[in-house]
Structures are given as structure tokens and as C-alpha cells.
Amino acid sequence: MVCRAMKNMGLSDLRLVNPCQVDHLDAIKFAVSARNILDSARIFTSLEDAIADCEFSVATTRRHGKYRNEISTPAEIVERFSTCAPSSRLALVFGREDSGLTTDEVALCRWQSTIETADEFGSLNLSQAVLIFCYEFLKGVAPAPVKQAREVAGSASLEPLYQHMERSFLRIGYLNPQNPDHMMRTLRRVFSRAELDEREVSSLRGLLSQIDWACAEFKGKKGE
């Protein structure tokens, strides 16, 4: 049914992370005339790999919370993406039918989005959510702006930056070694808002390398 929703709205690049049996008879049955999308789906073992070539990624989520508090509507996501460079790629990331995306999976994505529903019953099945997001992109992506748009760095550059950042900050005692993800998720949100380009990512990697070199003789966290 997701394949049908995609084909209805003109999308075809389906990527699956650790899926169940893709060629199951039920999947073939419900794909109907969108069988070609099902057959050509690319399978990955991690979300990080699946979105590595995308400059932008959107975690779709119903839940709000400590690490899910900067959530846009689908229309707002379309508006933001319409101002990006024409060559930019965006991944719409959907979680499991029963439990959605984990907090760590949401953290891998640049933006977060939710579909507004009635308070008394907000649960959508996966294909419904996919259809609504795809529809918003079909009707809402504007022509590329005349001015030169920035080429934003993708996940393939950002994830090594975050990993380097975590190592360096652990080394200087800035992160809690028992729970480094707590602060790293905040830092991810900060840099996601900045929408770094490749030159800026390179500059930050250089800064972190200088920190690594400068703290070679570091004896412990300040005050200890």
C-alpha cells in the first residue's frame, strides 16, 4: 500500500531498512500496479546507510517529548525544502507500523514532522501517513529560486562529524561517558538548524582535530 501511495504521487525511490519478506504474496497483492516500486526497492541494514546520500531527511513522528520538540507540519517541510538547492535530495523517514521511529533514529534526521489529527484519535496507519506526505510534496514543491542556493552537506558528511565530535568531547570531559547521547542529541539539533555546507563541516572537523591535538596532555575534567 505504501508503494501505491508513492506511485499515486509520482515518487519511486523506496528504501527499506531491515524489512520483512519483501516479495511476500500479500505485499505483491496490495502493491497492485505499483509492483515495480516494490520490486526495485533498495534494502539497507541501517537507517544511517539508507539516508547517507541525502542532504535532508525528515523523521515522521506522532510523539512529542524531550528530543521531539521542534516538529513541523508536512506543508512547512515542503516550504523549507522548496528553497534548497535544486540538486538536493530529501528522505522521508517512516518508522514501524506499530511503534514508529526510535529516539536514536529520529536523531539521525535533520528535521521532524507530524500530521495534525484530532486529539481523541491521532493514529494513522503507515500507508495513510506516506500518502499525505507524498501528496504535500506533489502539490507544494515550488520552482527553484533564481538566486544561488547553498549546497547543504548530507548525512554521509554529518554523521562522521558527529562521531568525531563525540570522541573529542568525551576526551575533554564535556560529555558524560555514562550517557553521551543526552548532550549529543542537543548538539545534533543545533547543527541541523544551521544546515551546514561541506566547507563548514570541514572547518568543524579541523577545529575538532585541533582540540584533539591540544588536549594530548589533558589530565582530567576541570575541577577534578
Biotite code that builds the C-alpha atoms (Angstrom):
import biotite.structure as struc

atoms = struc.array([
    struc.Atom([0.000, 0.000, 0.000], chain_id="A", res_id=1, res_name="MET", atom_name="CA", element="C"),
    struc.Atom([2.968, 2.311, 0.566], chain_id="A", res_id=2, res_name="VAL", atom_name="CA", element="C"),
    struc.Atom([4.107, 1.546, -2.990], chain_id="A", res_id=3, res_name="CYS", atom_name="CA", element="C"),
    struc.Atom([0.666, 2.520, -4.311], chain_id="A", res_id=4, res_name="ARG", atom_name="CA", element="C"),
    struc.Atom([0.721, 5.768, -2.331], chain_id="A", res_id=5, res_name="ALA", atom_name="CA", element="C"),
    struc.Atom([4.149, 6.638, -3.718], chain_id="A", res_id=6, res_name="MET", atom_name="CA", element="C"),
    struc.Atom([3.175, 5.882, -7.314], chain_id="A", res_id=7, res_name="LYS", atom_name="CA", element="C"),
    struc.Atom([-0.046, 7.909, -6.981], chain_id="A", res_id=8, res_name="ASN", atom_name="CA", element="C"),
    struc.Atom([2.085, 10.938, -6.111], chain_id="A", res_id=9, res_name="MET", atom_name="CA", element="C"),
    struc.Atom([4.913, 10.399, -8.574], chain_id="A", res_id=10, res_name="GLY", atom_name="CA", element="C"),
    struc.Atom([7.596, 9.030, -6.231], chain_id="A", res_id=11, res_name="LEU", atom_name="CA", element="C"),
    struc.Atom([9.534, 5.831, -6.863], chain_id="A", res_id=12, res_name="SER", atom_name="CA", element="C"),
    struc.Atom([12.681, 5.610, -4.707], chain_id="A", res_id=13, res_name="ASP", atom_name="CA", element="C"),
    struc.Atom([11.652, 3.224, -1.923], chain_id="A", res_id=14, res_name="LEU", atom_name="CA", element="C"),
    struc.Atom([14.326, 2.298, 0.611], chain_id="A", res_id=15, res_name="ARG", atom_name="CA", element="C"),
    struc.Atom([13.716, -0.322, 3.291], chain_id="A", res_id=16, res_name="LEU", atom_name="CA", element="C"),
    struc.Atom([15.763, -0.892, 6.451], chain_id="A", res_id=17, res_name="VAL", atom_name="CA", element="C"),
    struc.Atom([15.828, -4.473, 7.724], chain_id="A", res_id=18, res_name="ASN", atom_name="CA", element="C"),
    struc.Atom([12.377, -5.241, 6.277], chain_id="A", res_id=19, res_name="PRO", atom_name="CA", element="C"),
    struc.Atom([10.285, -8.367, 6.493], chain_id="A", res_id=20, res_name="CYS", atom_name="CA", element="C"),
    struc.Atom([9.899, -10.521, 3.360], chain_id="A", res_id=21, res_name="GLN", atom_name="CA", element="C"),
    struc.Atom([9.578, -8.006, 0.534], chain_id="A", res_id=22, res_name="VAL", atom_name="CA", element="C"),
    struc.Atom([8.249, -10.451, -2.064], chain_id="A", res_id=23, res_name="ASP", atom_name="CA", element="C"),
    struc.Atom([5.553, -11.831, 0.234], chain_id="A", res_id=24, res_name="HIS", atom_name="CA", element="C"),
    struc.Atom([2.313, -12.674, -1.566], chain_id="A", res_id=25, res_name="LEU", atom_name="CA", element="C"),
    struc.Atom([0.377, -10.101, 0.469], chain_id="A", res_id=26, res_name="ASP", atom_name="CA", element="C"),
    struc.Atom([2.877, -7.379, -0.417], chain_id="A", res_id=27, res_name="ALA", atom_name="CA", element="C"),
    struc.Atom([2.557, -8.220, -4.112], chain_id="A", res_id=28, res_name="ILE", atom_name="CA", element="C"),
    struc.Atom([-1.232, -8.278, -3.819], chain_id="A", res_id=29, res_name="LYS", atom_name="CA", element="C"),
    struc.Atom([-1.539, -4.863, -2.168], chain_id="A", res_id=30, res_name="PHE", atom_name="CA", element="C"),
    struc.Atom([1.074, -3.186, -4.385], chain_id="A", res_id=31, res_name="ALA", atom_name="CA", element="C"),
    struc.Atom([-1.166, -3.886, -7.416], chain_id="A", res_id=32, res_name="VAL", atom_name="CA", element="C"),
    struc.Atom([0.037, -1.675, -10.300], chain_id="A", res_id=33, res_name="SER", atom_name="CA", element="C"),
    struc.Atom([2.872, -0.284, -8.150], chain_id="A", res_id=34, res_name="ALA", atom_name="CA", element="C"),
    struc.Atom([4.624, -3.660, -8.152], chain_id="A", res_id=35, res_name="ARG", atom_name="CA", element="C"),
    struc.Atom([7.597, -2.109, -9.972], chain_id="A", res_id=36, res_name="ASN", atom_name="CA", element="C"),
    struc.Atom([8.305, 0.112, -6.929], chain_id="A", res_id=37, res_name="ILE", atom_name="CA", element="C"),
    struc.Atom([8.204, -2.908, -4.642], chain_id="A", res_id=38, res_name="LEU", atom_name="CA", element="C"),
    struc.Atom([10.497, -4.907, -6.931], chain_id="A", res_id=39, res_name="ASP", atom_name="CA", element="C"),
    struc.Atom([13.040, -2.098, -7.231], chain_id="A", res_id=40, res_name="SER", atom_name="CA", element="C"),
    struc.Atom([13.103, -1.204, -3.513], chain_id="A", res_id=41, res_name="ALA", atom_name="CA", element="C"),
    struc.Atom([16.632, -0.939, -2.124], chain_id="A", res_id=42, res_name="ARG", atom_name="CA", element="C"),
    struc.Atom([17.317, -2.733, 1.155], chain_id="A", res_id=43, res_name="ILE", atom_name="CA", element="C"),
    struc.Atom([19.719, -1.455, 3.835], chain_id="A", res_id=44, res_name="PHE", atom_name="CA", element="C"),
    struc.Atom([20.869, -2.790, 7.181], chain_id="A", res_id=45, res_name="THR", atom_name="CA", element="C"),
    struc.Atom([20.835, 0.634, 8.887], chain_id="A", res_id=46, res_name="SER", atom_name="CA", element="C"),
    struc.Atom([18.953, 3.907, 8.581], chain_id="A", res_id=47, res_name="LEU", atom_name="CA", element="C"),
    struc.Atom([22.259, 5.761, 8.540], chain_id="A", res_id=48, res_name="GLU", atom_name="CA", element="C"),
    struc.Atom([23.257, 3.962, 5.324], chain_id="A", res_id=49, res_name="ASP", atom_name="CA", element="C"),
    struc.Atom([19.811, 4.400, 3.782], chain_id="A", res_id=50, res_name="ALA", atom_name="CA", element="C"),
    struc.Atom([19.921, 8.216, 4.014], chain_id="A", res_id=51, res_name="ILE", atom_name="CA", element="C"),
    struc.Atom([23.673, 8.720, 3.573], chain_id="A", res_id=52, res_name="ALA", atom_name="CA", element="C"),
    struc.Atom([23.326, 10.347, 0.126], chain_id="A", res_id=53, res_name="ASP", atom_name="CA", element="C"),
    struc.Atom([20.511, 12.699, 1.169], chain_id="A", res_id=54, res_name="CYS", atom_name="CA", element="C"),
    struc.Atom([21.271, 16.251, 2.234], chain_id="A", res_id=55, res_name="GLU", atom_name="CA", element="C"),
    struc.Atom([17.935, 16.462, 4.044], chain_id="A", res_id=56, res_name="PHE", atom_name="CA", element="C"),
    struc.Atom([15.928, 13.871, 5.951], chain_id="A", res_id=57, res_name="SER", atom_name="CA", element="C"),
    struc.Atom([12.604, 14.109, 7.760], chain_id="A", res_id=58, res_name="VAL", atom_name="CA", element="C"),
    struc.Atom([11.695, 11.900, 10.715], chain_id="A", res_id=59, res_name="ALA", atom_name="CA", element="C"),
    struc.Atom([7.929, 11.423, 10.777], chain_id="A", res_id=60, res_name="THR", atom_name="CA", element="C"),
    struc.Atom([6.615, 11.110, 14.308], chain_id="A", res_id=61, res_name="THR", atom_name="CA", element="C"),
    struc.Atom([3.382, 11.329, 16.295], chain_id="A", res_id=62, res_name="ARG", atom_name="CA", element="C"),
    struc.Atom([5.063, 11.589, 19.658], chain_id="A", res_id=63, res_name="ARG", atom_name="CA", element="C"),
    struc.Atom([6.324, 14.777, 21.274], chain_id="A", res_id=64, res_name="HIS", atom_name="CA", element="C"),
    struc.Atom([8.913, 14.821, 24.022], chain_id="A", res_id=65, res_name="GLY", atom_name="CA", element="C"),
    struc.Atom([12.334, 15.884, 25.177], chain_id="A", res_id=66, res_name="LYS", atom_name="CA", element="C"),
    struc.Atom([14.027, 15.007, 21.890], chain_id="A", res_id=67, res_name="TYR", atom_name="CA", element="C"),
    struc.Atom([10.963, 15.593, 19.703], chain_id="A", res_id=68, res_name="ARG", atom_name="CA", element="C"),
    struc.Atom([10.123, 19.222, 20.279], chain_id="A", res_id=69, res_name="ASN", atom_name="CA", element="C"),
    struc.Atom([10.896, 21.037, 17.016], chain_id="A", res_id=70, res_name="GLU", atom_name="CA", element="C"),
    struc.Atom([8.229, 19.397, 14.896], chain_id="A", res_id=71, res_name="ILE", atom_name="CA", element="C"),
    struc.Atom([6.882, 20.891, 11.648], chain_id="A", res_id=72, res_name="SER", atom_name="CA", element="C"),
    struc.Atom([3.810, 20.076, 9.584], chain_id="A", res_id=73, res_name="THR", atom_name="CA", element="C"),
    struc.Atom([4.268, 18.378, 6.190], chain_id="A", res_id=74, res_name="PRO", atom_name="CA", element="C"),
    struc.Atom([3.407, 21.663, 4.434], chain_id="A", res_id=75, res_name="ALA", atom_name="CA", element="C"),
    struc.Atom([6.091, 23.503, 6.437], chain_id="A", res_id=76, res_name="GLU", atom_name="CA", element="C"),
    struc.Atom([8.649, 20.856, 5.473], chain_id="A", res_id=77, res_name="ILE", atom_name="CA", element="C"),
    struc.Atom([7.738, 21.286, 1.800], chain_id="A", res_id=78, res_name="VAL", atom_name="CA", element="C"),
    struc.Atom([8.100, 25.048, 2.089], chain_id="A", res_id=79, res_name="GLU", atom_name="CA", element="C"),
    struc.Atom([11.545, 24.747, 3.671], chain_id="A", res_id=80, res_name="ARG", atom_name="CA", element="C"),
    struc.Atom([12.733, 22.219, 1.124], chain_id="A", res_id=81, res_name="PHE", atom_name="CA", element="C"),
    struc.Atom([11.482, 24.296, -1.813], chain_id="A", res_id=82, res_name="SER", atom_name="CA", element="C"),
    struc.Atom([14.134, 26.936, -1.014], chain_id="A", res_id=83, res_name="THR", atom_name="CA", element="C"),
    struc.Atom([17.014, 24.448, -1.079], chain_id="A", res_id=84, res_name="CYS", atom_name="CA", element="C"),
    struc.Atom([19.380, 23.785, -3.946], chain_id="A", res_id=85, res_name="ALA", atom_name="CA", element="C"),
    struc.Atom([17.680, 22.024, -6.896], chain_id="A", res_id=86, res_name="PRO", atom_name="CA", element="C"),
    struc.Atom([20.097, 19.099, -6.673], chain_id="A", res_id=87, res_name="SER", atom_name="CA", element="C"),
    struc.Atom([19.298, 18.441, -3.007], chain_id="A", res_id=88, res_name="SER", atom_name="CA", element="C"),
    struc.Atom([17.821, 15.081, -2.063], chain_id="A", res_id=89, res_name="ARG", atom_name="CA", element="C"),
    struc.Atom([15.318, 14.623, 0.768], chain_id="A", res_id=90, res_name="LEU", atom_name="CA", element="C"),
    struc.Atom([14.384, 11.380, 2.509], chain_id="A", res_id=91, res_name="ALA", atom_name="CA", element="C"),
    struc.Atom([11.006, 10.944, 4.172], chain_id="A", res_id=92, res_name="LEU", atom_name="CA", element="C"),
    struc.Atom([11.694, 8.517, 7.013], chain_id="A", res_id=93, res_name="VAL", atom_name="CA", element="C"),
    struc.Atom([8.833, 6.430, 8.378], chain_id="A", res_id=94, res_name="PHE", atom_name="CA", element="C"),
    struc.Atom([9.038, 4.050, 11.317], chain_id="A", res_id=95, res_name="GLY", atom_name="CA", element="C"),
    struc.Atom([7.426, 0.748, 12.107], chain_id="A", res_id=96, res_name="ARG", atom_name="CA", element="C"),
    struc.Atom([3.664, 0.403, 11.779], chain_id="A", res_id=97, res_name="GLU", atom_name="CA", element="C"),
    struc.Atom([3.240, -0.429, 15.469], chain_id="A", res_id=98, res_name="ASP", atom_name="CA", element="C"),
    struc.Atom([5.893, 1.650, 17.218], chain_id="A", res_id=99, res_name="SER", atom_name="CA", element="C"),
    struc.Atom([7.271, 4.254, 14.794], chain_id="A", res_id=100, res_name="GLY", atom_name="CA", element="C"),
    struc.Atom([10.840, 5.529, 14.936], chain_id="A", res_id=101, res_name="LEU", atom_name="CA", element="C"),
    struc.Atom([13.121, 5.218, 17.947], chain_id="A", res_id=102, res_name="THR", atom_name="CA", element="C"),
    struc.Atom([14.676, 8.303, 19.544], chain_id="A", res_id=103, res_name="THR", atom_name="CA", element="C"),
    struc.Atom([18.063, 7.371, 18.069], chain_id="A", res_id=104, res_name="ASP", atom_name="CA", element="C"),
    struc.Atom([16.530, 7.060, 14.592], chain_id="A", res_id=105, res_name="GLU", atom_name="CA", element="C"),
    struc.Atom([14.837, 10.437, 14.927], chain_id="A", res_id=106, res_name="VAL", atom_name="CA", element="C"),
    struc.Atom([18.203, 11.927, 15.931], chain_id="A", res_id=107, res_name="ALA", atom_name="CA", element="C"),
    struc.Atom([19.719, 10.789, 12.623], chain_id="A", res_id=108, res_name="LEU", atom_name="CA", element="C"),
    struc.Atom([17.307, 13.012, 10.692], chain_id="A", res_id=109, res_name="CYS", atom_name="CA", element="C"),
    struc.Atom([17.700, 16.742, 10.085], chain_id="A", res_id=110, res_name="ARG", atom_name="CA", element="C"),
    struc.Atom([14.029, 17.682, 10.507], chain_id="A", res_id=111, res_name="TRP", atom_name="CA", element="C"),
    struc.Atom([10.986, 16.252, 12.308], chain_id="A", res_id=112, res_name="GLN", atom_name="CA", element="C"),
    struc.Atom([7.395, 16.363, 11.124], chain_id="A", res_id=113, res_name="SER", atom_name="CA", element="C"),
    struc.Atom([3.945, 15.212, 12.192], chain_id="A", res_id=114, res_name="THR", atom_name="CA", element="C"),
    struc.Atom([0.487, 15.117, 10.619], chain_id="A", res_id=115, res_name="ILE", atom_name="CA", element="C"),
    struc.Atom([-2.084, 17.078, 12.584], chain_id="A", res_id=116, res_name="GLU", atom_name="CA", element="C"),
    struc.Atom([-5.029, 14.919, 13.661], chain_id="A", res_id=117, res_name="THR", atom_name="CA", element="C"),
    struc.Atom([-7.944, 15.032, 16.065], chain_id="A", res_id=118, res_name="ALA", atom_name="CA", element="C"),
    struc.Atom([-6.858, 14.798, 19.702], chain_id="A", res_id=119, res_name="ASP", atom_name="CA", element="C"),
    struc.Atom([-9.114, 11.853, 20.514], chain_id="A", res_id=120, res_name="GLU", atom_name="CA", element="C"),
    struc.Atom([-7.607, 9.571, 17.869], chain_id="A", res_id=121, res_name="PHE", atom_name="CA", element="C"),
    struc.Atom([-4.370, 10.501, 16.175], chain_id="A", res_id=122, res_name="GLY", atom_name="CA", element="C"),
    struc.Atom([-3.101, 7.141, 14.988], chain_id="A", res_id=123, res_name="SER", atom_name="CA", element="C"),
    struc.Atom([-2.580, 6.753, 11.220], chain_id="A", res_id=124, res_name="LEU", atom_name="CA", element="C"),
    struc.Atom([-1.530, 3.575, 9.513], chain_id="A", res_id=125, res_name="ASN", atom_name="CA", element="C"),
    struc.Atom([1.735, 3.714, 7.628], chain_id="A", res_id=126, res_name="LEU", atom_name="CA", element="C"),
    struc.Atom([0.356, 3.934, 4.101], chain_id="A", res_id=127, res_name="SER", atom_name="CA", element="C"),
    struc.Atom([-2.012, 6.764, 5.105], chain_id="A", res_id=128, res_name="GLN", atom_name="CA", element="C"),
    struc.Atom([0.900, 8.763, 6.524], chain_id="A", res_id=129, res_name="ALA", atom_name="CA", element="C"),
    struc.Atom([3.012, 8.116, 3.422], chain_id="A", res_id=130, res_name="VAL", atom_name="CA", element="C"),
    struc.Atom([0.173, 9.210, 1.143], chain_id="A", res_id=131, res_name="LEU", atom_name="CA", element="C"),
    struc.Atom([-0.334, 12.504, 2.994], chain_id="A", res_id=132, res_name="ILE", atom_name="CA", element="C"),
    struc.Atom([3.364, 13.409, 2.970], chain_id="A", res_id=133, res_name="PHE", atom_name="CA", element="C"),
    struc.Atom([3.743, 12.455, -0.698], chain_id="A", res_id=134, res_name="CYS", atom_name="CA", element="C"),
    struc.Atom([0.649, 14.480, -1.589], chain_id="A", res_id=135, res_name="TYR", atom_name="CA", element="C"),
    struc.Atom([2.037, 17.565, 0.132], chain_id="A", res_id=136, res_name="GLU", atom_name="CA", element="C"),
    struc.Atom([5.231, 17.264, -1.904], chain_id="A", res_id=137, res_name="PHE", atom_name="CA", element="C"),
    struc.Atom([3.336, 16.672, -5.153], chain_id="A", res_id=138, res_name="LEU", atom_name="CA", element="C"),
    struc.Atom([1.308, 19.864, -4.786], chain_id="A", res_id=139, res_name="LYS", atom_name="CA", element="C"),
    struc.Atom([3.692, 22.028, -2.811], chain_id="A", res_id=140, res_name="GLY", atom_name="CA", element="C"),
    struc.Atom([7.266, 21.916, -4.127], chain_id="A", res_id=141, res_name="VAL", atom_name="CA", element="C"),
    struc.Atom([7.891, 25.297, -5.682], chain_id="A", res_id=142, res_name="ALA", atom_name="CA", element="C"),
    struc.Atom([10.234, 26.036, -8.622], chain_id="A", res_id=143, res_name="PRO", atom_name="CA", element="C"),
    struc.Atom([13.854, 26.577, -7.677], chain_id="A", res_id=144, res_name="ALA", atom_name="CA", element="C"),
    struc.Atom([14.632, 30.152, -6.618], chain_id="A", res_id=145, res_name="PRO", atom_name="CA", element="C"),
    struc.Atom([16.571, 32.342, -9.014], chain_id="A", res_id=146, res_name="VAL", atom_name="CA", element="C"),
    struc.Atom([19.292, 33.115, -6.501], chain_id="A", res_id=147, res_name="LYS", atom_name="CA", element="C"),
    struc.Atom([22.102, 30.643, -5.948], chain_id="A", res_id=148, res_name="GLN", atom_name="CA", element="C"),
    struc.Atom([21.054, 28.144, -3.275], chain_id="A", res_id=149, res_name="ALA", atom_name="CA", element="C"),
    struc.Atom([23.503, 26.660, -0.799], chain_id="A", res_id=150, res_name="ARG", atom_name="CA", element="C"),
    struc.Atom([24.583, 23.064, -1.300], chain_id="A", res_id=151, res_name="GLU", atom_name="CA", element="C"),
    struc.Atom([23.943, 21.571, 2.124], chain_id="A", res_id=152, res_name="VAL", atom_name="CA", element="C"),
    struc.Atom([26.065, 18.718, 3.479], chain_id="A", res_id=153, res_name="ALA", atom_name="CA", element="C"),
    struc.Atom([24.371, 15.323, 3.616], chain_id="A", res_id=154, res_name="GLY", atom_name="CA", element="C"),
    struc.Atom([24.291, 12.582, 6.232], chain_id="A", res_id=155, res_name="SER", atom_name="CA", element="C"),
    struc.Atom([27.404, 10.983, 4.773], chain_id="A", res_id=156, res_name="ALA", atom_name="CA", element="C"),
    struc.Atom([29.369, 14.054, 5.950], chain_id="A", res_id=157, res_name="SER", atom_name="CA", element="C"),
    struc.Atom([27.393, 14.908, 9.061], chain_id="A", res_id=158, res_name="LEU", atom_name="CA", element="C"),
    struc.Atom([27.494, 11.507, 10.766], chain_id="A", res_id=159, res_name="GLU", atom_name="CA", element="C"),
    struc.Atom([31.335, 11.331, 10.773], chain_id="A", res_id=160, res_name="PRO", atom_name="CA", element="C"),
    struc.Atom([31.323, 14.893, 12.123], chain_id="A", res_id=161, res_name="LEU", atom_name="CA", element="C"),
    struc.Atom([29.019, 13.918, 14.999], chain_id="A", res_id=162, res_name="TYR", atom_name="CA", element="C"),
    struc.Atom([31.088, 10.808, 15.733], chain_id="A", res_id=163, res_name="GLN", atom_name="CA", element="C"),
    struc.Atom([34.296, 12.902, 15.780], chain_id="A", res_id=164, res_name="HIS", atom_name="CA", element="C"),
    struc.Atom([32.563, 15.466, 17.999], chain_id="A", res_id=165, res_name="MET", atom_name="CA", element="C"),
    struc.Atom([31.506, 12.792, 20.475], chain_id="A", res_id=166, res_name="GLU", atom_name="CA", element="C"),
    struc.Atom([35.039, 11.338, 20.685], chain_id="A", res_id=167, res_name="ARG", atom_name="CA", element="C"),
    struc.Atom([36.626, 14.751, 21.194], chain_id="A", res_id=168, res_name="SER", atom_name="CA", element="C"),
    struc.Atom([34.100, 15.930, 23.758], chain_id="A", res_id=169, res_name="PHE", atom_name="CA", element="C"),
    struc.Atom([34.398, 12.704, 25.707], chain_id="A", res_id=170, res_name="LEU", atom_name="CA", element="C"),
    struc.Atom([38.152, 13.160, 25.724], chain_id="A", res_id=171, res_name="ARG", atom_name="CA", element="C"),
    struc.Atom([37.991, 16.647, 27.227], chain_id="A", res_id=172, res_name="ILE", atom_name="CA", element="C"),
    struc.Atom([35.346, 15.671, 29.773], chain_id="A", res_id=173, res_name="GLY", atom_name="CA", element="C"),
    struc.Atom([32.496, 17.693, 28.271], chain_id="A", res_id=174, res_name="TYR", atom_name="CA", element="C"),
    struc.Atom([30.209, 14.689, 27.770], chain_id="A", res_id=175, res_name="LEU", atom_name="CA", element="C"),
    struc.Atom([29.017, 12.302, 30.437], chain_id="A", res_id=176, res_name="ASN", atom_name="CA", element="C"),
    struc.Atom([30.648, 8.992, 29.472], chain_id="A", res_id=177, res_name="PRO", atom_name="CA", element="C"),
    struc.Atom([27.697, 7.130, 31.009], chain_id="A", res_id=178, res_name="GLN", atom_name="CA", element="C"),
    struc.Atom([25.187, 8.944, 28.796], chain_id="A", res_id=179, res_name="ASN", atom_name="CA", element="C"),
    struc.Atom([26.857, 10.896, 25.958], chain_id="A", res_id=180, res_name="PRO", atom_name="CA", element="C"),
    struc.Atom([23.719, 10.683, 23.802], chain_id="A", res_id=181, res_name="ASP", atom_name="CA", element="C"),
    struc.Atom([21.878, 13.134, 26.070], chain_id="A", res_id=182, res_name="HIS", atom_name="CA", element="C"),
    struc.Atom([24.060, 16.099, 25.072], chain_id="A", res_id=183, res_name="MET", atom_name="CA", element="C"),
    struc.Atom([24.835, 14.799, 21.581], chain_id="A", res_id=184, res_name="MET", atom_name="CA", element="C"),
    struc.Atom([21.155, 14.844, 20.645], chain_id="A", res_id=185, res_name="ARG", atom_name="CA", element="C"),
    struc.Atom([21.031, 18.516, 21.636], chain_id="A", res_id=186, res_name="THR", atom_name="CA", element="C"),
    struc.Atom([24.127, 19.260, 19.578], chain_id="A", res_id=187, res_name="LEU", atom_name="CA", element="C"),
    struc.Atom([22.645, 17.404, 16.607], chain_id="A", res_id=188, res_name="ARG", atom_name="CA", element="C"),
    struc.Atom([19.574, 19.640, 16.751], chain_id="A", res_id=189, res_name="ARG", atom_name="CA", element="C"),
    struc.Atom([21.733, 22.764, 16.922], chain_id="A", res_id=190, res_name="VAL", atom_name="CA", element="C"),
    struc.Atom([23.785, 21.814, 13.858], chain_id="A", res_id=191, res_name="PHE", atom_name="CA", element="C"),
    struc.Atom([20.726, 20.552, 11.975], chain_id="A", res_id=192, res_name="SER", atom_name="CA", element="C"),
    struc.Atom([19.215, 24.022, 12.280], chain_id="A", res_id=193, res_name="ARG", atom_name="CA", element="C"),
    struc.Atom([22.467, 25.509, 10.976], chain_id="A", res_id=194, res_name="ALA", atom_name="CA", element="C"),
    struc.Atom([22.195, 23.443, 7.754], chain_id="A", res_id=195, res_name="GLU", atom_name="CA", element="C"),
    struc.Atom([25.953, 23.187, 7.321], chain_id="A", res_id=196, res_name="LEU", atom_name="CA", element="C"),
    struc.Atom([27.577, 23.023, 3.900], chain_id="A", res_id=197, res_name="ASP", atom_name="CA", element="C"),
    struc.Atom([30.606, 20.843, 3.121], chain_id="A", res_id=198, res_name="GLU", atom_name="CA", element="C"),
    struc.Atom([33.083, 23.668, 3.745], chain_id="A", res_id=199, res_name="ARG", atom_name="CA", element="C"),
    struc.Atom([31.591, 24.327, 7.172], chain_id="A", res_id=200, res_name="GLU", atom_name="CA", element="C"),
    struc.Atom([31.671, 20.624, 8.042], chain_id="A", res_id=201, res_name="VAL", atom_name="CA", element="C"),
    struc.Atom([35.340, 20.548, 7.034], chain_id="A", res_id=202, res_name="SER", atom_name="CA", element="C"),
    struc.Atom([36.052, 23.601, 9.202], chain_id="A", res_id=203, res_name="SER", atom_name="CA", element="C"),
    struc.Atom([34.418, 21.976, 12.209], chain_id="A", res_id=204, res_name="LEU", atom_name="CA", element="C"),
    struc.Atom([36.356, 18.760, 11.639], chain_id="A", res_id=205, res_name="ARG", atom_name="CA", element="C"),
    struc.Atom([39.533, 20.864, 11.591], chain_id="A", res_id=206, res_name="GLY", atom_name="CA", element="C"),
    struc.Atom([38.517, 22.516, 14.873], chain_id="A", res_id=207, res_name="LEU", atom_name="CA", element="C"),
    struc.Atom([37.914, 19.126, 16.468], chain_id="A", res_id=208, res_name="LEU", atom_name="CA", element="C"),
    struc.Atom([41.287, 17.861, 15.232], chain_id="A", res_id=209, res_name="SER", atom_name="CA", element="C"),
    struc.Atom([42.948, 20.883, 16.811], chain_id="A", res_id=210, res_name="GLN", atom_name="CA", element="C"),
    struc.Atom([41.125, 20.144, 20.079], chain_id="A", res_id=211, res_name="ILE", atom_name="CA", element="C"),
    struc.Atom([42.375, 16.545, 19.897], chain_id="A", res_id=212, res_name="ASP", atom_name="CA", element="C"),
    struc.Atom([45.948, 17.760, 19.422], chain_id="A", res_id=213, res_name="TRP", atom_name="CA", element="C"),
    struc.Atom([45.745, 20.455, 22.101], chain_id="A", res_id=214, res_name="ALA", atom_name="CA", element="C"),
    struc.Atom([44.365, 18.124, 24.763], chain_id="A", res_id=215, res_name="CYS", atom_name="CA", element="C"),
    struc.Atom([47.036, 15.454, 24.288], chain_id="A", res_id=216, res_name="ALA", atom_name="CA", element="C"),
    struc.Atom([48.323, 16.311, 27.765], chain_id="A", res_id=217, res_name="GLU", atom_name="CA", element="C"),
    struc.Atom([44.854, 16.738, 29.270], chain_id="A", res_id=218, res_name="PHE", atom_name="CA", element="C"),
    struc.Atom([44.784, 15.407, 32.836], chain_id="A", res_id=219, res_name="LYS", atom_name="CA", element="C"),
    struc.Atom([41.069, 15.402, 33.561], chain_id="A", res_id=220, res_name="GLY", atom_name="CA", element="C"),
    struc.Atom([37.920, 17.480, 33.727], chain_id="A", res_id=221, res_name="LYS", atom_name="CA", element="C"),
    struc.Atom([38.278, 20.975, 35.204], chain_id="A", res_id=222, res_name="LYS", atom_name="CA", element="C"),
    struc.Atom([37.766, 20.965, 38.966], chain_id="A", res_id=223, res_name="GLY", atom_name="CA", element="C"),
    struc.Atom([38.562, 17.287, 39.404], chain_id="A", res_id=224, res_name="GLU", atom_name="CA", element="C"),
])
